[in-house]
Amino acid sequence: MSTNLSFKYVENLKSQGRYTDALVTGLHLWVKPNLKKYWIFRYSQGGKQQNVSLGPYTKVSIAEARLKAQELRNQINSGINPIAERQKQKSQTIELQTKKSVFKDFAEECIKTKRAEWTNQKHGDQWEYTLKEFAYPVIGNKYLDEISTEDILAILSPIWVSKTETASRLRGRLEWILASATTRQLRTGTNPALWRGHLQTILPAPNKLKKVNHHKALLYRQVPSLISNLAEMATVGSLALEFTILNASRTGEVVGGLRSEVHGDIWIIPANRMKAKKEHRVPLSARSLAILAIARAMDEDSEYLFSNNGKCLSNMAMPMALRRAGVDATVHGFRSSFRDWVSEETNHPSEVAEMALAHTISNKVEAAYRRRDLLEKRRLLMNDWQNYCLSGEHS
């Protein structure tokens, strides 16, 4: 006989036996001889009665038992054997627990899981970018249970001061991923990315770090308008500045540039003039080559790319051109303008942009992956940048 199993009814049961719930087919409450009560889901499979334990009454409420029983009933209606399904899930859990997982694979699965809670696609992109850029080169191929505090410090220390906000967010992402691995029994022990009471005792607090003063940059949308103004000036300083912007170069690389360094449409900057002390090849666009030809005509006998009476430009020549154009920015800041344009307006890979900027790669493992200088890919990028700069658009 079925009974509407209410809280009061179940609490007052003092006789052993099996009591059938009237609301969910197959749900039973078994009262043992010692009067302990357990939830059971009963069903018939192939003419044989099967019992699935749903837990003790003291831990599983009536509502929870009904929900579990209904889920099992839905499985049966879909042609799934609940006991066989439980065994399958148990086997998968055991396999997952015994399988050694590397960080990169596990992190990518975590991101897929979390994407469901992000309303903005950029959150997932930011997770993927910071992990790919800073974490994977260090621990991407390491097993989850082998990752140590020293590994996390190798990731965070190089950028903790220079890119504090990025580093702090990355630390939180690493902590979450490793916590998930611990929950799934893929690693044990202290979370090496934990801040409170752990990394807190090693790294300076992010909110107390002195903020880095970045070079003042012009919004990339305003660069085409500036380029038009520089072309009208037609001075050596304005030509040098336009050339610097078009090639996302540093001031010292340009003012010290020699005509002998240009081979066809490639400018080879020697290591002694590069910040990273490594030779850098620059693919020159059509406008860059035209600028060099104009500068040569203005001072034919000079050895420098840009000069006055055979003498190289001073470091103040380009800032003066900016002042004449009425632009409040630094020459170095145009590298940021270029980088923002790449990120927000193009599909060019991050590593190509970083290579174009000749940025130093602090991580030795990542540097090993970037031995080639991606010249042809950079040529496509810099041609796109030239076309944008010469578009005359502004906002």
Solvent accessible surface area in square Angstrom, and as a share of the most:
residue,aa,sasa,rsa
1,M,219,0.98
2,S,61,0.39
3,T,36,0.21
4,N,92,0.47
5,L,1,0.01
6,S,53,0.34
7,F,139,0.58
8,K,151,0.64
9,Y,81,0.31
10,V,0,0.00
11,E,75,0.34
12,N,90,0.46
13,L,18,0.09
14,K,145,0.62
15,S,68,0.44
16,Q,113,0.50
17,G,33,0.31
18,R,112,0.41
19,Y,42,0.16
20,T,30,0.17
21,D,3,0.02
22,A,55,0.43
23,L,111,0.55
24,V,15,0.09
25,T,101,0.59
26,G,9,0.08
27,L,0,0.00
28,H,16,0.07
29,L,0,0.00
30,W,63,0.22
31,V,6,0.03
32,K,79,0.33
33,P,104,0.65
34,N,98,0.50
35,L,74,0.37
36,K,116,0.49
37,K,31,0.13
38,Y,73,0.28
39,W,0,0.00
40,I,17,0.08
41,F,0,0.00
42,R,53,0.19
43,Y,8,0.03
44,S,68,0.44
45,Q,70,0.31
46,G,87,0.83
47,G,80,0.77
48,K,131,0.56
49,Q,109,0.48
50,Q,40,0.18
51,N,69,0.35
52,V,4,0.02
53,S,65,0.42
54,L,6,0.03
55,G,16,0.15
56,P,42,0.26
57,Y,29,0.11
58,T,123,0.71
59,K,166,0.70
60,V,13,0.08
61,S,53,0.34
62,I,20,0.10
63,A,74,0.57
64,E,87,0.39
65,A,0,0.00
66,R,49,0.18
67,L,114,0.56
68,K,81,0.34
69,A,0,0.00
70,Q,72,0.32
71,E,91,0.41
72,L,13,0.07
73,R,49,0.18
74,N,75,0.39
75,Q,49,0.22
76,I,38,0.19
77,N,111,0.57
78,S,85,0.55
79,G,70,0.68
80,I,69,0.35
81,N,42,0.21
82,P,0,0.00
83,I,49,0.25
84,A,49,0.38
85,E,43,0.19
86,R,107,0.39
87,Q,114,0.51
88,K,114,0.48
89,Q,94,0.42
90,K,137,0.58
91,S,66,0.43
92,Q,95,0.42
93,T,65,0.38
94,I,90,0.46
95,E,111,0.50
96,L,57,0.28
97,Q,64,0.28
98,T,101,0.59
99,K,128,0.54
100,K,103,0.44
101,S,19,0.12
102,V,34,0.19
103,F,0,0.00
104,K,74,0.32
105,D,81,0.42
106,F,10,0.04
107,A,0,0.00
108,E,66,0.30
109,E,90,0.41
110,C,5,0.03
111,I,4,0.02
112,K,136,0.58
113,T,98,0.57
114,K,20,0.09
115,R,69,0.25
116,A,101,0.78
117,E,113,0.51
118,W,44,0.15
119,T,145,0.84
120,N,71,0.36
121,Q,116,0.51
122,K,132,0.56
123,H,81,0.36
124,G,0,0.00
125,D,64,0.33
126,Q,73,0.32
127,W,25,0.09
128,E,78,0.35
129,Y,84,0.32
130,T,8,0.05
131,L,0,0.00
132,K,121,0.51
133,E,24,0.11
134,F,29,0.12
135,A,0,0.00
136,Y,31,0.12
137,P,15,0.09
138,V,30,0.17
139,I,0,0.00
140,G,2,0.02
141,N,118,0.60
142,K,69,0.29
143,Y,85,0.32
144,L,2,0.01
145,D,73,0.38
146,E,90,0.40
147,I,6,0.03
148,S,49,0.31
149,T,32,0.18
150,E,123,0.55
151,D,19,0.10
152,I,0,0.00
153,L,23,0.12
154,A,49,0.38
155,I,5,0.03
156,L,0,0.00
157,S,58,0.37
158,P,65,0.41
159,I,12,0.06
160,W,4,0.02
161,V,83,0.48
162,S,59,0.38
163,K,100,0.43
164,T,30,0.18
165,E,110,0.49
166,T,43,0.25
167,A,0,0.00
168,S,36,0.23
169,R,124,0.45
170,L,0,0.00
171,R,36,0.13
172,G,28,0.27
173,R,23,0.08
174,L,0,0.00
175,E,43,0.19
176,W,98,0.34
177,I,0,0.00
178,L,0,0.00
179,A,43,0.33
180,S,23,0.15
181,A,0,0.00
182,T,54,0.31
183,T,110,0.64
184,R,97,0.35
185,Q,114,0.51
186,L,18,0.09
187,R,17,0.06
188,T,115,0.67
189,G,61,0.59
190,T,85,0.49
191,N,21,0.11
192,P,4,0.03
193,A,0,0.00
194,L,63,0.31
195,W,48,0.17
196,R,189,0.69
197,G,58,0.56
198,H,39,0.18
199,L,0,0.00
200,Q,85,0.38
201,T,104,0.61
202,I,92,0.47
203,L,16,0.08
204,P,65,0.41
205,A,35,0.27
206,P,41,0.26
207,N,136,0.70
208,K,171,0.72
209,L,36,0.18
210,K,176,0.75
211,K,179,0.76
212,V,71,0.41
213,N,137,0.70
214,H,145,0.65
215,H,102,0.46
216,K,114,0.48
217,A,44,0.34
218,L,23,0.11
219,L,116,0.58
220,Y,11,0.04
221,R,107,0.39
222,Q,64,0.28
223,V,0,0.00
224,P,0,0.00
225,S,38,0.24
226,L,4,0.02
227,I,3,0.02
228,S,50,0.32
229,N,59,0.30
230,L,1,0.00
231,A,49,0.38
232,E,142,0.64
233,M,38,0.17
234,A,62,0.48
235,T,45,0.26
236,V,15,0.08
237,G,12,0.11
238,S,1,0.00
239,L,6,0.03
240,A,0,0.00
241,L,0,0.00
242,E,1,0.00
243,F,0,0.00
244,T,2,0.01
245,I,2,0.01
246,L,3,0.01
247,N,6,0.03
248,A,2,0.02
249,S,4,0.03
250,R,30,0.11
251,T,29,0.17
252,G,39,0.38
253,E,6,0.03
254,V,1,0.01
255,V,15,0.08
256,G,19,0.19
257,G,0,0.00
258,L,51,0.25
259,R,29,0.10
260,S,84,0.54
261,E,16,0.07
262,V,36,0.21
263,H,108,0.48
264,G,67,0.64
265,D,54,0.28
266,I,32,0.16
267,W,0,0.00
268,I,46,0.23
269,I,0,0.00
270,P,44,0.28
271,A,39,0.30
272,N,121,0.62
273,R,54,0.20
274,M,4,0.02
275,K,147,0.62
276,A,43,0.33
277,K,139,0.59
278,K,130,0.55
279,E,101,0.45
280,H,19,0.09
281,R,82,0.30
282,V,7,0.04
283,P,2,0.01
284,L,7,0.04
285,S,7,0.05
286,A,77,0.60
287,R,52,0.19
288,S,0,0.00
289,L,65,0.32
290,A,41,0.32
291,I,0,0.00
292,L,21,0.11
293,A,62,0.48
294,I,73,0.37
295,A,4,0.03
296,R,122,0.45
297,A,70,0.54
298,M,89,0.40
299,D,20,0.10
300,E,125,0.56
301,D,146,0.76
302,S,9,0.06
303,E,104,0.47
304,Y,49,0.19
305,L,4,0.02
306,F,1,0.00
307,S,4,0.03
308,N,83,0.43
309,N,144,0.74
310,G,33,0.32
311,K,152,0.64
312,C,59,0.35
313,L,11,0.05
314,S,70,0.45
315,N,99,0.51
316,M,98,0.44
317,A,23,0.18
318,M,1,0.00
319,P,35,0.22
320,M,90,0.40
321,A,5,0.04
322,L,3,0.02
323,R,157,0.57
324,R,154,0.56
325,A,24,0.18
326,G,68,0.65
327,V,27,0.16
328,D,106,0.55
329,A,17,0.13
330,T,51,0.30
331,V,9,0.05
332,H,61,0.27
333,G,0,0.00
334,F,4,0.01
335,R,13,0.05
336,S,52,0.33
337,S,2,0.01
338,F,0,0.00
339,R,42,0.15
340,D,69,0.36
341,W,12,0.04
342,V,3,0.02
343,S,75,0.48
344,E,110,0.49
345,E,87,0.39
346,T,30,0.18
347,N,154,0.79
348,H,44,0.20
349,P,60,0.38
350,S,28,0.18
351,E,54,0.24
352,V,2,0.01
353,A,0,0.00
354,E,22,0.10
355,M,28,0.12
356,A,8,0.06
357,L,2,0.01
358,A,16,0.12
359,H,79,0.35
360,T,92,0.54
361,I,45,0.23
362,S,78,0.51
363,N,30,0.15
364,K,179,0.76
365,V,73,0.42
366,E,21,0.10
367,A,37,0.29
368,A,44,0.34
369,Y,157,0.60
370,R,36,0.13
371,R,191,0.70
372,R,193,0.70
373,D,39,0.20
374,L,41,0.20
375,L,18,0.09
376,E,107,0.48
377,K,112,0.47
378,R,2,0.01
379,R,49,0.18
380,L,114,0.57
381,L,0,0.00
382,M,7,0.03
383,N,50,0.26
384,D,59,0.31
385,W,0,0.00
386,Q,18,0.08
387,N,88,0.45
388,Y,39,0.15
389,C,1,0.00
390,L,83,0.41
391,S,52,0.34
392,G,37,0.36
393,E,104,0.47
394,H,129,0.58
395,S,93,0.60
